[in-house]
Amino acid sequence: MEEFESNLSADTMEISFGVNGDTRFKVLLLNIYKCYELMIKDELLLPNLENDIRDILLLNYLNNNEIRHTLNFSNFLFDPEVPENSGRSDIKVQTYDTFQDTKAYFIIECKRLDGCAYLNKEYVKNGVNRFTTSYYTSYYKLNAMIGFVVKDIDIDENMNKIGSFFNTIENNRLYDSNHISLKLYHLMMDFSKNIEVKKYEFT
């Protein structure tokens, strides 16, 4: 993340995303990644369940006031499982803009990845496609997905397996994809060493 961090600083964040919103959104993603790094540092043992991993990230880190102030993203609100058009978004991110326009927010969709075809297909079918159809709205034409990597895999290689539409920003960490009417960022979090393996599961 060194190159990513050198190009972005949380101090550059402004209230409105009307101008240079793409850069400011990447700053937000950088801070979310820092929360992931805190999770790794805390040596958490996590269940192999998407919603449980998301809830721990959101409740214990993104909505932890001490962490919010330390990482300088206290001007965002993170809400889980919010009704959104035809479904429910994993994480709704509200900004100061939301106070002026209730439709002005970001959506982050979370999906597990293990290098296998099934979850790779789910990442597109019930992840990417939710943004490229009317399933989710996109006020800023800019949203993100988080991949919870639950097995020890080559993440960059797996992104190539998922599809050819990803652009690499940071190998094994951050990617983006451009679609007809919007842009998505893809933030990878490698929890492969933190996933609790039950007796009946095979590694």
Number of C-alpha atoms within 10 A of each C-alpha: 14 7 9 15 13 8 9 16 16 16 10 10 19 14 12 13 18 11 9 11 15 17 16 21 18 20 22 20 18 21 21 22 19 17 20 19 14 15 19 16 9 9 12 15 15 19 15 20 13 17 16 12 19 19 17 15 18 18 13 14 19 25 18 13 13 12 18 19 11 9 18 15 21 16 13 19 17 17 18 18 13 13 12 15 11 11 12 15 21 24 22 21 17 19 22 16 15 16 11 9 11 11 14 17 23 22 26 22 22 24 23 23 29 19 20 13 13 10 16 20 16 16 22 15 11 15 20 19 14 18 26 17 10 12 16 18 19 19 15 17 15 20 23 25 23 25 24 22 22 23 20 14 16 13 21 17 12 17 22 13 14 18 12 9 13 18 16 16 15 16 15 19 19 24 21 19 17 13 13 7 11 15 18 20 23 25 24 26 22 22 23 17 16 17 18 14 14 10 6 6 7 6 7
